Amino acid sequence: MTSAVLSLSALLAASTLAAPSAGAAPRNDRPAAAPAGWERVDGSELARFTGSDGSDGSDGRTQAPAATGRSASARADDSGTYALKSVRNGKFTATEKNYAAPNTGVLRARSAAVTGAWEGFAFEWHEATETYALKSLANNRYVAVEGNYTGNAQNVLRARSTGTGTWERFTLYYNEDADRWALQSALNGRFVAMENGYTGSLQYALRARSLEVTGSWEQFEIFQIGS
């Protein structure tokens, strides 16, 4: 599949942004308060940030090069498919659908480009809980936080679910000043980090393990993809 990648922003220097401590899963699956400097994004607000409501959405920021298309993005719901790029290593997140159990479908920021379904995710808004579910285009499974895993794999993100519950729900945050995005698990209240220091098969794995958004480890760029 040939995919066009539409950038939401020019690359900015990653900044250190404090967030309040987050512990157990929020009550009634509701997300915790937004961390300082970040705004919680729902299905309609994302259109305002990305410009798909008819505005240019750039706020003066440099648009993507012509080779990658225009910088407007569709609303992130069932009709929007996106790629997540780690600010830490500049790589796109891929679903490792060929990994053997128990890591089949683990998410890793390891692709230099969006080459197809492996790097694609549908963002589905859930009104009742005010959270998103991410569905991998690689295997048509929802991304879950593996809260029962132990060791270095605990709370790893894995595209393995056919339905959605607290394990598969995330709060999406946006920092307008830095033009960066962050994901917080509804299961444990932790922010998703990219494990840049890991080696082996879990190198660059995404894990919901950070109490704060401390910098580039927990920050992502979001790109719309299309055929």
One Martini backbone bead per residue (centre of mass of N, CA, C, O) as a GRO file, in nm:
protein
  227
    1MET     BB    1   0.094   0.037   0.024
    2THR     BB    2   0.040   0.368  -0.052
    3SER     BB    3   0.153   0.646   0.145
    4ALA     BB    4   0.051   0.946   0.280
    5VAL     BB    5   0.218   1.208   0.466
    6LEU     BB    6   0.078   1.433   0.714
    7SER     BB    7   0.189   1.700   0.868
    8LEU     BB    8   0.144   1.891   1.172
    9SER     BB    9   0.462   1.969   1.177
   10ALA     BB   10   0.741   2.101   1.261
   11LEU     BB   11   1.036   2.042   1.391
   12LEU     BB   12   1.090   2.050   1.737
   13ALA     BB   13   1.215   2.109   2.025
   14ALA     BB   14   1.231   1.934   2.297
   15SER     BB   15   1.045   1.964   2.596
   16THR     BB   16   1.018   2.020   2.941
   17LEU     BB   17   0.718   1.879   3.096
   18ALA     BB   18   0.512   1.900   3.347
   19ALA     BB   19   0.341   1.656   3.558
   20PRO     BB   20   0.127   1.502   3.729
   21SER     BB   21   0.068   1.261   3.931
   22ALA     BB   22   0.009   0.914   3.837
   23GLY     BB   23  -0.177   0.623   3.903
   24ALA     BB   24  -0.443   0.503   3.901
   25ALA     BB   25  -0.717   0.445   3.763
   26PRO     BB   26  -0.963   0.619   3.677
   27ARG     BB   27  -1.262   0.698   3.758
   28ASN     BB   28  -1.477   0.557   3.545
   29ASP     BB   29  -1.247   0.593   3.314
   30ARG     BB   30  -1.154   0.868   3.373
   31PRO     BB   31  -0.955   1.111   3.316
   32ALA     BB   32  -0.728   1.294   3.419
   33ALA     BB   33  -0.592   1.568   3.460
   34ALA     BB   34  -0.428   1.787   3.295
   35PRO     BB   35  -0.129   1.862   3.229
   36ALA     BB   36   0.091   2.092   3.232
   37GLY     BB   37   0.049   2.240   2.906
   38TRP     BB   38  -0.203   2.051   2.856
   39GLU     BB   39  -0.464   1.923   2.632
   40ARG     BB   40  -0.750   1.776   2.608
   41VAL     BB   41  -0.866   1.556   2.340
   42ASP     BB   42  -1.129   1.545   2.130
   43GLY     BB   43  -1.306   1.475   1.845
   44SER     BB   44  -1.353   1.792   1.785
   45GLU     BB   45  -1.080   1.936   1.867
   46LEU     BB   46  -0.883   1.813   1.660
   47ALA     BB   47  -0.981   1.981   1.419
   48ARG     BB   48  -0.863   2.249   1.527
   49PHE     BB   49  -0.561   2.163   1.540
   50THR     BB   50  -0.544   2.045   1.225
   51GLY     BB   51  -0.769   2.198   1.018
   52SER     BB   52  -1.044   2.020   0.942
   53ASP     BB   53  -1.252   2.283   0.989
   54GLY     BB   54  -1.106   2.501   0.759
   55SER     BB   55  -0.853   2.563   0.874
   56ASP     BB   56  -0.504   2.563   0.873
   57GLY     BB   57  -0.370   2.485   1.174
   58SER     BB   58  -0.069   2.628   1.202
   59ASP     BB   59  -0.001   2.905   1.347
   60GLY     BB   60   0.269   2.962   1.151
   61ARG     BB   61   0.366   2.698   1.082
   62THR     BB   62   0.537   2.478   0.917
   63GLN     BB   63   0.486   2.296   0.657
   64ALA     BB   64   0.489   2.042   0.478
   65PRO     BB   65   0.624   1.909   0.235
   66ALA     BB   66   0.509   1.847  -0.076
   67ALA     BB   67   0.582   1.535  -0.080
   68THR     BB   68   0.365   1.487   0.180
   69GLY     BB   69   0.171   1.713   0.155
   70ARG     BB   70  -0.073   1.829   0.328
   71SER     BB   71  -0.153   1.956   0.675
   72ALA     BB   72  -0.423   1.838   0.682
   73SER     BB   73  -0.663   1.683   0.904
   74ALA     BB   74  -0.854   1.449   1.011
   75ARG     BB   75  -1.065   1.329   1.210
   76ALA     BB   76  -1.020   1.126   1.505
   77ASP     BB   77  -1.176   0.851   1.394
   78ASP     BB   78  -1.303   0.610   1.198
   79SER     BB   79  -1.187   0.800   0.940
   80GLY     BB   80  -0.901   0.806   1.090
   81THR     BB   81  -0.557   0.775   0.991
   82TYR     BB   82  -0.246   0.706   1.173
   83ALA     BB   83   0.076   0.825   1.286
   84LEU     BB   84   0.352   0.753   1.512
   85LYS     BB   85   0.610   0.977   1.624
   86SER     BB   86   0.900   0.980   1.776
   87VAL     BB   87   1.092   1.221   1.930
   88ARG     BB   88   1.339   1.063   2.030
   89ASN     BB   89   1.403   0.887   1.729
   90GLY     BB   90   1.222   0.948   1.462
   91LYS     BB   91   1.010   0.711   1.471
   92PHE     BB   92   0.779   0.488   1.365
   93THR     BB   93   0.507   0.311   1.455
   94ALA     BB   94   0.487  -0.046   1.490
   95THR     BB   95   0.340  -0.358   1.420
   96GLU     BB   96   0.438  -0.683   1.546
   97LYS     BB   97   0.282  -0.937   1.386
   98ASN     BB   98   0.546  -1.153   1.372
   99TYR     BB   99   0.557  -1.203   1.650
  100ALA     BB  100   0.592  -1.393   1.909
  101ALA     BB  101   0.482  -1.527   2.169
  102PRO     BB  102   0.375  -1.261   2.381
  103ASN     BB  103   0.455  -1.020   2.138
  104THR     BB  104   0.223  -1.001   1.959
  105GLY     BB  105   0.180  -0.668   1.846
  106VAL     BB  106   0.392  -0.492   1.926
  107LEU     BB  107   0.498  -0.162   1.991
  108ARG     BB  108   0.732   0.016   1.765
  109ALA     BB  109   0.985   0.268   1.718
  110ARG     BB  110   1.133   0.166   1.386
  111SER     BB  111   1.039   0.350   1.144
  112ALA     BB  112   1.140   0.567   0.884
  113ALA     BB  113   0.857   0.497   0.749
  114VAL     BB  114   0.553   0.493   0.578
  115THR     BB  115   0.466   0.175   0.413
  116GLY     BB  116   0.190   0.098   0.578
  117ALA     BB  117  -0.005  -0.076   0.804
  118TRP     BB  118   0.208  -0.101   1.034
  119GLU     BB  119   0.186   0.240   1.084
  120GLY     BB  120  -0.127   0.214   1.129
  121PHE     BB  121  -0.409   0.408   1.285
  122ALA     BB  122  -0.714   0.407   1.439
  123PHE     BB  123  -0.917   0.668   1.570
  124GLU     BB  124  -1.145   0.612   1.848
  125TRP     BB  125  -1.416   0.764   1.981
  126HIS     BB  126  -1.530   0.783   2.335
  127GLU     BB  127  -1.772   0.951   2.490
  128ALA     BB  128  -1.820   0.831   2.781
  129THR     BB  129  -1.483   0.838   2.848
  130GLU     BB  130  -1.302   1.032   2.682
  131THR     BB  131  -1.165   0.831   2.466
  132TYR     BB  132  -0.927   0.631   2.297
  133ALA     BB  133  -0.890   0.405   2.027
  134LEU     BB  134  -0.643   0.182   1.888
  135LYS     BB  135  -0.624   0.062   1.548
  136SER     BB  136  -0.468  -0.168   1.373
  137LEU     BB  137  -0.389  -0.220   1.029
  138ALA     BB  138  -0.221  -0.488   1.039
  139ASN     BB  139  -0.457  -0.670   1.237
  140ASN     BB  140  -0.730  -0.542   1.349
  141ARG     BB  141  -0.633  -0.439   1.638
  142TYR     BB  142  -0.634  -0.344   1.957
  143VAL     BB  143  -0.476  -0.146   2.185
  144ALA     BB  144  -0.296  -0.268   2.468
  145VAL     BB  145  -0.233  -0.279   2.812
  146GLU     BB  146   0.004  -0.489   2.984
  147GLY     BB  147  -0.058  -0.519   3.319
  148ASN     BB  148   0.039  -0.841   3.360
  149TYR     BB  149   0.305  -0.792   3.303
  150THR     BB  150   0.656  -0.835   3.343
  151GLY     BB  151   0.902  -0.639   3.377
  152ASN     BB  152   0.999  -0.491   3.076
  153ALA     BB  153   0.683  -0.557   2.969
  154GLN     BB  154   0.533  -0.382   3.142
  155ASN     BB  155   0.286  -0.200   2.980
  156VAL     BB  156   0.278  -0.282   2.706
  157LEU     BB  157   0.202  -0.229   2.373
  158ARG     BB  158  -0.078  -0.417   2.213
  159ALA     BB  159  -0.211  -0.562   1.918
  160ARG     BB  160  -0.491  -0.791   2.044
  161SER     BB  161  -0.786  -0.672   2.030
  162THR     BB  162  -1.145  -0.698   1.952
  163GLY     BB  163  -1.195  -0.499   2.188
  164THR     BB  164  -1.314  -0.252   2.434
  165GLY     BB  165  -1.154  -0.107   2.722
  166THR     BB  166  -0.949   0.006   2.955
  167TRP     BB  167  -0.693  -0.122   2.817
  168GLU     BB  168  -0.779   0.043   2.523
  169ARG     BB  169  -0.757   0.329   2.664
  170PHE     BB  170  -0.705   0.685   2.576
  171THR     BB  171  -0.554   0.987   2.640
  172LEU     BB  172  -0.540   1.291   2.459
  173TYR     BB  173  -0.266   1.517   2.417
  174TYR     BB  174  -0.192   1.877   2.383
  175ASN     BB  175   0.087   2.096   2.286
  176GLU     BB  176   0.095   2.398   2.140
  177ASP     BB  177   0.382   2.512   2.184
  178ALA     BB  178   0.528   2.227   2.090
  179ASP     BB  179   0.364   2.040   1.907
  180ARG     BB  180   0.251   1.794   2.095
  181TRP     BB  181   0.200   1.447   2.197
  182ALA     BB  182  -0.003   1.248   2.434
  183LEU     BB  183  -0.039   0.935   2.622
  184GLN     BB  184  -0.300   0.796   2.840
  185SER     BB  185  -0.377   0.549   3.043
  186ALA     BB  186  -0.674   0.407   3.178
  187LEU     BB  187  -0.553   0.176   3.353
  188ASN     BB  188  -0.285   0.349   3.510
  189GLY     BB  189  -0.222   0.666   3.435
  190ARG     BB  190  -0.001   0.640   3.225
  191PHE     BB  191   0.249   0.731   3.018
  192VAL     BB  192   0.371   0.706   2.707
  193ALA     BB  193   0.673   0.534   2.623
  194MET     BB  194   0.991   0.521   2.469
  195GLU     BB  195   1.236   0.254   2.466
  196ASN     BB  196   1.548   0.356   2.391
  197GLY     BB  197   1.727   0.162   2.603
  198TYR     BB  198   1.661  -0.081   2.470
  199THR     BB  199   1.703  -0.423   2.379
  200GLY     BB  200   1.615  -0.605   2.127
  201SER     BB  201   1.277  -0.683   2.072
  202LEU     BB  202   1.207  -0.410   2.273
  203GLN     BB  203   1.313  -0.200   2.110
  204TYR     BB  204   1.113   0.086   2.115
  205ALA     BB  205   0.897   0.038   2.300
  206LEU     BB  206   0.570   0.079   2.414
  207ARG     BB  207   0.493   0.233   2.743
  208ALA     BB  208   0.285   0.255   3.035
  209ARG     BB  209   0.515   0.427   3.280
  210SER     BB  210   0.469   0.739   3.319
  211LEU     BB  211   0.408   1.005   3.548
  212GLU     BB  212   0.541   1.192   3.326
  213VAL     BB  213   0.613   1.466   3.108
  214THR     BB  214   0.964   1.504   3.054
  215GLY     BB  215   0.977   1.451   2.727
  216SER     BB  216   1.060   1.270   2.442
  217TRP     BB  217   0.960   0.991   2.545
  218GLU     BB  218   0.636   1.110   2.562
  219GLN     BB  219   0.661   1.221   2.267
  220PHE     BB  220   0.456   1.309   1.974
  221GLU     BB  221   0.376   1.265   1.643
  222ILE     BB  222   0.104   1.335   1.415
  223PHE     BB  223  -0.013   1.147   1.127
  224GLN     BB  224  -0.157   1.140   0.832
  225ILE     BB  225  -0.298   0.873   0.637
  226GLY     BB  226  -0.301   0.770   0.281
  227SER     BB  227  -0.377   0.632  -0.048
   0.00000   0.00000   0.00000
